[in-house]
Amino acid sequence: MIWYEDEVKRVEHIKRDIGYQPKTVFYGSSSIRMWESLYKDFKPYYPVNLGFGGSTLAACVWFFDRIMKSLQPDHLIVYAGDNDLGDGRNPEEVYIFFQQLLVCAQRSFGDIPLTFISIKPSPARKNLGDKICYTNKLIKQVIDKKGANYYFIDVYSKMADAAGNPKREFFDADGLHLSSKGYALWKDILLTHISLNVETSLTHI
C-alpha cells in the first residue's frame, strides 16, 4: 500500500485545510478524485472530496481510519471496486472488501447513511462486464440486508445501453474515467437520492 502514500497525504491536507466541518464525505477512487465540480454540485451538503487516485476498495479499507480521523460526517458516499477488478481480483474478494468497509464505517461513524455508487461499465474494461455486474449484485445484496441508512445507487444501468454496452458519451477518451456528461449524470442521480432518502433519514438520527 506504500504506493498510495503521496495521494493519502494529499487528501489529509484537503481535510485539514477545507475550512469547515464536512458533512458529506465522498470517498473512493479516481472517479471521485477527478470530480472537479463536486464542491459546487453538492455545496448545500458541506462536501469534502477524499478520493485518491488508483485506489481500490481494499485500499479504501486499509486507509479508512487514517483518512477519516477527526471527521464527523452526516453521510458517507463511496465509489470503489472498479480498480480491484481491473487488477485481477474476483467479485467475491471485492465483496469481502466491501463488508470490511462497512465495519470500518460503523466503527467510526455509527449508523450514519452510507451510499455506495455501483461500479460503472467502462469501455476500457468491457471485458470485465460480467464480473462488474456480479460484484454489483453481491454488494447490493449486502446493502439490502443492512436496511435503513444503507443505499446502493445503480449508475451501471444508466451508463449502458440495452445490450449492456457502455454509452461512450459518459466517458473520457481513455474509456475509463468519466466525461463531463458522466459527472452530470452522477450529480443528478445523487442529488435526487439525497433529497428523497438521505435528508429524510437524517431527521431520524
LOBA-584225 format. One record per residue (C-alpha): x, y, z; residue number from 0. Coordinates in Angstrom, 2 decimals. Example, Ala and Ser with C-alpha at 12.3 -4.5 7.8 and 13.67 -1.06 7.14 Angstrom:
ATOM         x         y         z   seq
ATOM     12.30     -4.50      7.80     0
ATOM     13.67     -1.06      7.14     1
//
This chain:
ATOM         x         y         z   seq
ATOM      0.00      0.00      0.00     0
ATOM      3.04      2.30      0.14     1
ATOM      2.43      3.48     -3.44     2
ATOM     -0.68      5.37     -2.23     3
ATOM      1.23      7.41      0.34     4
ATOM      1.50     10.65     -1.65     5
ATOM     -2.21     10.54     -2.52     6
ATOM     -3.22      9.80      1.03     7
ATOM     -1.12     12.72      2.28     8
ATOM     -2.84     14.91     -0.33     9
ATOM     -6.33     14.08      0.94    10
ATOM     -5.17     14.58      4.53    11
ATOM     -4.18     18.13      3.55    12
ATOM     -7.57     18.67      1.90    13
ATOM     -9.33     17.56      5.07    14
ATOM     -7.12     19.82      7.20    15
ATOM     -7.45     22.92      5.00    16
ATOM    -11.10     22.76      3.92    17
ATOM    -12.19     25.41      6.42    18
ATOM    -15.39     23.79      7.66    19
ATOM    -16.54     20.55      9.23    20
ATOM    -17.55     18.35      6.27    21
ATOM    -20.99     16.79      6.48    22
ATOM    -20.90     14.73      3.27    23
ATOM    -17.74     12.70      2.68    24
ATOM    -17.02     11.44     -0.84    25
ATOM    -14.53      8.58     -0.69    26
ATOM    -13.05      6.19     -3.22    27
ATOM    -11.06      6.03     -6.43    28
ATOM    -10.26      8.47     -9.24    29
ATOM    -13.91      8.68    -10.32    30
ATOM    -14.35     10.60     -7.08    31
ATOM    -10.94     12.31     -7.06    32
ATOM    -11.38     13.78    -10.56    33
ATOM    -14.85     15.22     -9.89    34
ATOM    -13.84     18.85    -10.39    35
ATOM    -17.30     20.32     -9.83    36
ATOM    -18.06     18.26     -6.72    37
ATOM    -17.80     21.12     -4.24    38
ATOM    -20.11     23.27     -6.35    39
ATOM    -22.51     20.42     -7.16    40
ATOM    -23.06     19.47     -3.52    41
ATOM    -22.35     22.78     -1.78    42
ATOM    -25.51     22.72      0.41    43
ATOM    -24.30     19.44      1.94    44
ATOM    -20.83     20.67      3.00    45
ATOM    -18.90     18.09      0.96    46
ATOM    -15.29     17.00      1.06    47
ATOM    -13.60     15.03     -1.72    48
ATOM    -11.37     12.36     -0.20    49
ATOM    -10.98     10.25     -3.33    50
ATOM     -7.43      9.14     -4.08    51
ATOM     -6.10      8.15     -7.48    52
ATOM     -5.88      4.49     -8.40    53
ATOM     -7.40      3.37     -5.13    54
ATOM     -9.01      0.01     -4.77    55
ATOM    -11.76     -0.93     -2.36    56
ATOM     -9.07     -2.81     -0.48    57
ATOM     -7.04      0.42     -0.19    58
ATOM    -10.12      2.32      0.95    59
ATOM    -10.40     -0.15      3.82    60
ATOM     -6.67     -0.05      4.59    61
ATOM     -6.54      3.75      4.88    62
ATOM    -10.04      4.33      6.25    63
ATOM     -9.20      5.07      9.87    64
ATOM     -6.28      7.30      8.93    65
ATOM     -8.16      9.35      6.33    66
ATOM    -11.40      9.63      8.31    67
ATOM     -9.74     10.56     11.61    68
ATOM    -11.36     13.61     13.25    69
ATOM    -14.29     13.69     10.81    70
ATOM    -17.91     13.54     11.99    71
ATOM    -19.96     13.43      8.78    72
ATOM    -23.68     13.01      8.35    73
ATOM    -23.32     10.97      5.15    74
ATOM    -20.63      8.83      3.51    75
ATOM    -20.67      8.33     -0.28    76
ATOM    -18.32      5.68     -1.71    77
ATOM    -17.22      4.69     -5.20    78
ATOM    -14.61      1.92     -5.45    79
ATOM    -14.17     -1.66     -6.65    80
ATOM    -13.52     -0.78    -10.27    81
ATOM     -9.74     -0.95     -9.86    82
ATOM     -9.84     -4.12     -7.76    83
ATOM    -11.44     -5.97    -10.67    84
ATOM     -9.05     -4.28    -13.10    85
ATOM     -6.17     -5.62    -11.00    86
ATOM     -7.49     -9.16    -11.35    87
ATOM     -9.47     -9.52     -8.13    88
ATOM    -12.56    -11.70     -8.20    89
ATOM    -16.06    -10.38     -7.38    90
ATOM    -16.08    -12.42     -4.17    91
ATOM    -12.91    -10.67     -2.99    92
ATOM    -14.37     -7.22     -3.72    93
ATOM    -17.49     -8.29     -1.84    94
ATOM    -15.36     -9.11      1.21    95
ATOM    -13.55     -5.77      0.96    96
ATOM    -16.91     -4.00      0.92    97
ATOM    -18.05     -5.85      4.03    98
ATOM    -14.82     -4.74      5.71    99
ATOM    -15.53     -1.16      4.67   100
ATOM    -18.94     -1.36      6.32   101
ATOM    -17.27     -2.46      9.56   102
ATOM    -14.86      0.48      9.37   103
ATOM    -17.68      2.95      8.73   104
ATOM    -19.82      1.56     11.53   105
ATOM    -16.94      1.68     13.98   106
ATOM    -16.04      5.27     13.10   107
ATOM    -19.41      6.85     12.42   108
ATOM    -22.13      4.61     13.81   109
ATOM    -25.36      4.44     11.84   110
ATOM    -24.95      7.44      9.54   111
ATOM    -26.27      6.97      5.98   112
ATOM    -23.82      5.22      3.68   113
ATOM    -24.32      5.35     -0.07   114
ATOM    -22.41      3.06     -2.42   115
ATOM    -22.28      4.06     -6.10   116
ATOM    -22.36      0.91     -8.23   117
ATOM    -19.30      0.02    -10.28   118
ATOM    -19.64      1.66    -13.69   119
ATOM    -19.46     -0.07    -17.12   120
ATOM    -16.23      1.40    -18.53   121
ATOM    -15.42      0.91    -22.26   122
ATOM    -11.79      0.24    -21.30   123
ATOM    -12.93     -2.63    -19.09   124
ATOM    -15.67     -4.02    -21.27   125
ATOM    -14.10     -7.47    -20.89   126
ATOM    -14.94     -7.28    -17.18   127
ATOM    -18.64     -6.62    -17.76   128
ATOM    -19.86     -9.89    -16.26   129
ATOM    -17.61     -9.54    -13.21   130
ATOM    -18.72     -5.95    -12.68   131
ATOM    -22.39     -6.96    -12.80   132
ATOM    -21.85     -9.84    -10.41   133
ATOM    -19.87     -7.66     -7.99   134
ATOM    -22.62     -5.06     -8.04   135
ATOM    -25.17     -7.80     -7.35   136
ATOM    -23.23     -9.10     -4.34   137
ATOM    -22.78     -5.63     -2.86   138
ATOM    -26.43     -4.73     -3.42   139
ATOM    -27.48     -7.87     -1.57   140
ATOM    -25.40     -6.85      1.45   141
ATOM    -26.83     -3.34      1.42   142
ATOM    -30.41     -4.58      1.05   143
ATOM    -29.91     -6.79      4.10   144
ATOM    -28.49     -3.89      6.11   145
ATOM    -31.70     -1.96      5.57   146
ATOM    -32.22      1.62      6.73   147
ATOM    -29.46      4.16      6.09   148
ATOM    -27.61      1.95      3.60   149
ATOM    -28.09      2.67     -0.09   150
ATOM    -26.99      1.10     -3.37   151
ATOM    -27.10      3.60     -6.25   152
ATOM    -27.30      1.94     -9.65   153
ATOM    -25.36      4.00    -12.18   154
ATOM    -24.45      0.96    -14.28   155
ATOM    -27.84      0.66    -15.98   156
ATOM    -27.93      4.42    -16.66   157
ATOM    -24.50      4.32    -18.31   158
ATOM    -25.07      1.26    -20.51   159
ATOM    -27.35      0.63    -23.47   160
ATOM    -29.94     -2.13    -23.78   161
ATOM    -27.24     -4.59    -24.81   162
ATOM    -25.13     -3.75    -21.78   163
ATOM    -22.52     -1.76    -23.70   164
ATOM    -21.14      1.41    -22.06   165
ATOM    -22.51      4.64    -23.53   166
ATOM    -19.42      6.37    -24.89   167
ATOM    -20.59      9.93    -24.16   168
ATOM    -20.27      9.33    -20.42   169
ATOM    -16.53      8.61    -20.62   170
ATOM    -13.30     10.43    -21.40   171
ATOM    -11.09      9.48    -24.32   172
ATOM     -9.32      6.87    -22.18   173
ATOM    -12.58      4.91    -21.90   174
ATOM    -12.13      4.61    -18.16   175
ATOM    -12.70      7.95    -16.46   176
ATOM    -15.88     10.00    -16.56   177
ATOM    -16.57     12.81    -19.01   178
ATOM    -18.41     16.00    -18.05   179
ATOM    -21.63     14.27    -19.16   180
ATOM    -20.80     11.35    -16.92   181
ATOM    -20.36     13.58    -13.92   182
ATOM    -23.54     15.49    -14.76   183
ATOM    -25.40     12.17    -14.74   184
ATOM    -23.91     11.16    -11.39   185
ATOM    -24.71     14.58     -9.96   186
ATOM    -28.39     14.33    -10.93   187
ATOM    -28.71     10.77     -9.63   188
ATOM    -27.08     11.58     -6.29   189
ATOM    -28.90     14.85     -5.68   190
ATOM    -32.21     13.09     -6.27   191
ATOM    -31.16     10.28     -3.93   192
ATOM    -30.04     12.66     -1.20   193
ATOM    -33.21     14.72     -1.34   194
ATOM    -35.53     11.70     -1.37   195
ATOM    -33.71      9.36      1.00   196
ATOM    -30.83     10.79      2.98   197
ATOM    -32.31     14.10      4.08   198
ATOM    -35.33     12.22      5.39   199
ATOM    -33.21      9.66      7.23   200
ATOM    -31.08     12.36      8.86   201
ATOM    -34.13     13.74     10.61   202
ATOM    -34.42     10.42     12.42   203
ATOM    -30.82     10.08     13.60   204
//
